[in-house]
Amino acid sequence: MLTRSEVVPYLLRRGLIEAKSVVDGDLTIVDASRRNHNFGILRERGFSYLLKQGTDAERRETIANEALVYSSLRLDPYLPRLVHYDSDEHVLILEYLTGARDLHEHQIRTGRFSSRLASSIGRALSILHRAPWRDEFFVHQAPWVLSVHRPNLESLCDTSGANLQVIKIVQQSAEYCELLDALRAEWRAEALIHFDLKWDHCLVSSARLKIIDWEIAGVGDPDWDVGSIFSSYLHSWLRSIPITGETPPDRFLQFARYPLEKIQPALRAFWRSYAGDAADERLLRTVRYAAARLTQAAYEQMQTVSEIGGTAVCALQLGLNILRRPQEAARHLLGIA
């Protein structure tokens, strides 16, 4: 695996930078690691790169999958540019989106939910879900959260105290468990999907949408991607509510920094751009997946803490309410009749 000091010689050998950039000081290497060992190669007078490396065999496999996705998809306006993939060294090099912000940060800074960007997400997913796939792509089973109420012993070993509380809350409702089981039984692997869509993976660069982190993209249920976007909007709404012990629950919605009526135009724009005149049955199915994704968001939010927070509890309750009444949720929460 390349270290920071080995990055420049590697790029020079492959002709991706010139010696002049190094001599002139027009080159900065920054650590951009997340799930993988990443470096940003930043230049003012040339192309900037993101270099990604898997840290173990499993991560190297997902890097190879991401390279396959980038080389196969025709989503040019919505993806960073693929620059180079080295299968021997397990190195993927992409365009570095200088100055880009994820959609959550963009919404906080602008104070609004852009219908134009929402439409772009819808168009991107519409193209993705109609794209042909290759046999080498991952084939996904139903997401783990649809079985969150049935944890195995291995998964419990690394579970935080707050995560255990999330599992317990779900398990205490037989109805919640049954609704998740029903959704898991409906999973259909029938299209190429991103599988891990959330605001962290939707960037705004030069006022345009770019979708990143395609490491676990593969064949799965397209309604999961759509539900993930619905869930992201609803979770932004929930996170904008100051949930404290001093505020009565029936007054929470009055204090939302981002009221639903300010978010719903973007939700409608996303759905229209994606689905057009899709049947109500399709909408209700995506709404139910949004409920499951809210459950997953509550779990992921609690991975490093010992006590469950108010927003996570509200996300779980909202998830259950949506699963119970998806048609009402589509109308009153999403604003889609």
C-alpha positions in Angstrom: 0.0 0.0 0.0 1.3 3.4 -0.9 2.5 5.7 1.8 2.3 9.5 1.6 6.0 9.7 0.5 5.4 7.1 -2.3 2.4 8.9 -3.8 4.4 11.5 -5.9 6.8 8.9 -7.4 3.8 6.7 -8.2 2.0 9.5 -10.1 5.2 10.5 -11.9 5.8 7.0 -13.1 2.3 6.9 -14.6 2.5 10.3 -16.2 -0.3 11.8 -14.1 1.8 14.7 -12.9 4.9 16.5 -14.2 8.1 17.0 -12.3 7.6 20.7 -12.8 4.6 20.6 -10.5 6.8 19.1 -7.8 9.7 21.5 -8.3 7.3 24.6 -8.4 5.6 23.5 -5.3 2.2 23.3 -7.0 1.4 20.0 -5.3 -0.1 19.3 -1.9 -0.8 15.8 -0.5 -3.6 15.5 2.1 -5.0 12.6 4.0 -8.5 12.0 2.8 -9.1 8.6 4.4 -12.6 7.4 5.3 -13.3 3.7 5.0 -10.2 3.3 2.8 -6.7 4.7 2.8 -7.1 7.8 0.6 -5.0 10.7 -0.4 -6.0 14.0 -2.1 -3.4 15.3 -4.6 -4.2 19.0 -4.9 -2.9 21.4 -7.6 -3.7 25.0 -8.5 -2.4 24.8 -12.0 -3.4 21.2 -13.0 -5.8 18.4 -12.4 -6.4 17.3 -8.8 -6.8 13.7 -7.9 -8.3 11.4 -5.2 -6.2 8.3 -4.7 -8.1 5.4 -3.0 -6.5 2.2 -1.6 -8.2 -0.7 0.2 -6.7 -1.4 3.6 -7.4 -5.2 3.5 -8.6 -7.9 1.1 -12.3 -6.9 1.6 -11.6 -3.2 1.0 -9.5 -4.0 -2.1 -12.4 -6.0 -3.5 -14.7 -3.0 -3.0 -12.2 -0.7 -4.7 -12.1 -3.0 -7.6 -15.9 -3.0 -7.7 -15.9 0.8 -7.7 -13.5 0.9 -10.6 -15.7 -1.5 -12.5 -18.7 0.7 -11.8 -17.0 3.9 -13.0 -15.7 2.2 -16.2 -19.2 0.7 -17.0 -21.6 3.5 -16.2 -22.7 6.3 -18.5 -23.5 8.8 -15.8 -20.8 11.3 -16.8 -22.6 14.5 -15.6 -23.1 12.9 -12.2 -19.8 11.1 -11.4 -16.3 12.3 -10.7 -14.1 11.4 -13.7 -12.2 8.0 -13.6 -8.6 8.7 -14.1 -6.8 5.4 -13.5 -7.2 2.0 -12.0 -4.1 -0.1 -11.1 -5.4 -3.7 -10.4 -1.9 -4.9 -9.4 -1.4 -2.2 -6.7 -5.1 -1.9 -6.0 -5.1 1.8 -6.5 -8.0 3.8 -7.9 -7.5 7.4 -9.0 -10.5 9.7 -9.5 -11.0 13.4 -10.1 -10.8 15.3 -6.9 -13.8 17.6 -6.5 -12.1 20.7 -5.1 -14.4 22.9 -3.0 -17.2 20.4 -3.1 -19.6 20.1 -0.2 -21.9 17.2 0.7 -25.6 17.9 0.3 -26.3 18.1 4.1 -23.6 20.8 4.5 -24.8 22.6 1.3 -28.4 22.7 2.7 -27.2 24.1 6.1 -25.1 26.8 4.4 -27.8 27.9 1.9 -30.7 27.4 4.3 -32.8 25.7 1.6 -33.5 22.5 -0.1 -32.9 22.9 -3.8 -35.5 21.5 -6.2 -33.0 21.7 -9.0 -30.5 19.5 -7.2 -33.3 17.1 -6.1 -34.3 16.8 -9.8 -30.7 16.0 -10.6 -30.6 13.1 -8.1 -33.8 11.8 -9.6 -32.4 11.9 -13.2 -29.2 10.2 -12.1 -31.0 7.4 -10.4 -33.4 7.0 -13.3 -30.4 6.5 -15.6 -28.6 4.2 -13.2 -31.6 1.9 -12.6 -32.0 1.4 -16.4 -28.4 0.7 -17.0 -27.2 -2.8 -18.1 -25.0 -4.6 -15.5 -22.2 -7.0 -15.8 -21.8 -10.4 -14.2 -18.9 -9.2 -12.2 -21.0 -6.7 -10.2 -21.9 -7.5 -6.6 -25.4 -9.0 -6.2 -27.0 -7.7 -3.0 -29.3 -9.5 -0.7 -31.8 -7.5 1.4 -30.0 -4.8 3.6 -29.0 -5.8 7.1 -31.4 -3.3 8.7 -34.4 -5.4 7.5 -33.1 -8.0 10.0 -31.9 -5.6 12.7 -34.4 -7.3 15.1 -32.7 -10.7 14.6 -29.0 -9.9 15.4 -26.5 -12.8 15.6 -23.9 -13.2 18.3 -21.0 -12.0 16.1 -22.7 -8.7 15.3 -23.5 -8.0 19.0 -19.8 -8.2 20.0 -19.0 -4.8 18.5 -22.3 -3.2 19.3 -22.5 0.0 21.4 -24.8 0.4 24.3 -27.0 2.8 22.3 -27.1 0.3 19.4 -28.4 -2.3 21.8 -31.1 0.1 22.8 -32.1 0.6 19.2 -32.4 -3.1 18.7 -34.4 -3.5 21.9 -36.9 -0.8 20.8 -37.5 -2.5 17.5 -37.8 -5.9 19.2 -40.3 -4.7 21.7 -42.8 -4.0 18.9 -44.0 -7.2 17.3 -45.6 -5.0 14.6 -42.3 -3.3 13.8 -40.6 -6.7 13.4 -43.3 -8.1 11.2 -43.3 -5.1 8.9 -39.5 -5.3 8.5 -39.8 -9.1 7.8 -42.5 -8.4 5.1 -40.2 -5.8 3.4 -37.3 -8.1 3.5 -39.3 -10.8 1.8 -40.2 -8.4 -1.0 -36.5 -7.6 -1.9 -35.9 -7.8 -5.7 -32.4 -7.8 -7.1 -33.4 -6.4 -10.5 -31.3 -3.3 -11.3 -27.9 -1.7 -10.8 -28.1 0.4 -7.6 -25.8 2.5 -5.5 -26.9 0.7 -2.3 -25.5 3.3 0.1 -27.1 6.6 -0.9 -27.1 9.4 1.7 -26.2 13.0 1.8 -22.5 12.2 2.6 -22.3 10.6 -0.9 -24.1 13.4 -2.8 -21.7 16.3 -3.4 -22.4 19.8 -4.8 -19.4 20.9 -7.0 -19.7 24.1 -9.0 -23.4 24.1 -8.3 -23.7 20.6 -9.9 -24.5 17.2 -8.3 -21.9 14.5 -8.1 -22.6 11.1 -6.6 -19.6 9.4 -5.0 -18.5 6.3 -3.1 -19.7 3.5 -5.4 -17.7 0.8 -3.6 -20.6 -1.4 -2.8 -22.8 -0.6 -5.8 -24.3 -3.7 -7.5 -27.4 -5.5 -8.5 -30.3 -4.9 -6.1 -33.7 -3.4 -5.5 -33.9 0.1 -7.1 -36.6 1.1 -4.6 -34.0 1.0 -1.9 -32.0 3.8 -3.5 -35.2 5.9 -3.9 -36.2 5.2 -0.3 -32.8 6.2 0.8 -33.2 9.6 -0.7 -36.6 10.1 0.8 -35.1 9.0 4.2 -32.3 11.5 3.9 -34.7 14.4 3.5 -36.8 13.2 6.4 -33.7 12.7 8.5 -32.6 16.3 7.8 -36.0 17.5 9.0 -35.7 15.4 12.2 -32.2 16.6 12.9 -33.4 20.2 12.6 -35.8 19.7 15.6 -34.2 20.6 19.0 -35.3 17.6 21.0 -34.8 18.2 24.7 -36.3 17.1 27.9 -37.7 20.6 28.3 -39.8 20.6 25.2 -43.1 18.7 25.2 -43.2 16.1 22.3 -46.4 17.6 20.9 -44.5 20.8 20.3 -41.4 19.4 18.6 -42.6 20.2 15.1 -43.1 23.9 15.9 -39.4 24.3 16.5 -38.0 22.6 13.4 -35.4 24.7 11.7 -36.4 23.1 8.4 -40.2 22.7 8.4 -41.6 20.0 6.1 -43.3 22.5 3.9 -39.9 23.9 3.0 -38.6 20.4 2.1 -41.5 19.0 0.3 -41.0 20.9 -3.0 -37.6 19.2 -3.3 -39.1 15.8 -2.5 -41.7 16.3 -5.2 -39.1 17.4 -7.7 -37.0 14.4 -7.0 -39.9 11.9 -7.4 -41.2 13.6 -10.6 -37.7 13.5 -12.1 -37.2 9.9 -11.2 -40.5 8.3 -11.7 -42.6 10.4 -14.0 -46.0 8.7 -13.9 -45.0 5.6 -11.9 -47.9 3.7 -10.2 -48.9 4.4 -6.6 -47.8 0.9 -5.7 -44.2 1.8 -6.6 -44.3 5.0 -4.6 -45.6 3.2 -1.5 -42.9 0.6 -1.8 -40.2 3.3 -1.8 -41.8 5.0 1.1 -41.6 1.8 3.1 -37.9 1.4 2.3 -37.5 5.0 3.5 -38.9 3.9 6.8 -36.3 1.1 7.0 -33.5 3.6 6.0 -34.6 5.8 8.9 -34.2 2.8 11.2 -30.7 2.3 9.8 -29.9 6.0 10.3 -30.9 5.7 13.9 -28.7 2.7 14.4 -25.7 4.3 12.6 -26.1 7.5 14.5 -25.7 5.6 17.8 -22.6 3.5 16.9 -20.1 5.4 19.2 -22.3 6.3 22.1 -23.6 4.5 25.2 -27.1 6.1 25.5 -29.6 6.5 22.7 -30.4 10.1 21.8 -33.7 11.8 21.2 -33.4 12.2 17.5 -32.7 8.4 17.1 -35.8 7.6 19.2 -37.9 9.9 17.0 -36.4 8.3 13.8 -37.4 4.9 15.1 -40.9 6.0 15.9 -41.3 7.8 12.6 -40.0 4.7 10.8 -42.7 2.6 12.5 -45.4 5.1 11.7 -44.4 5.2 8.0 -44.4 1.4 7.8 -47.8 1.3 9.3 -49.3 3.9 7.0 -47.2 4.4 3.9 -49.9 6.1 1.9 -50.5 8.7 4.6 -46.7 9.2 4.9 -46.4 9.8 1.1 -49.2 12.5 1.3 -48.5 14.2 4.6 -44.7 13.8 5.1 -43.4 13.8 1.5 -46.1 16.0 0.1 -46.7 13.5 -2.8 -50.3 12.8 -3.5 
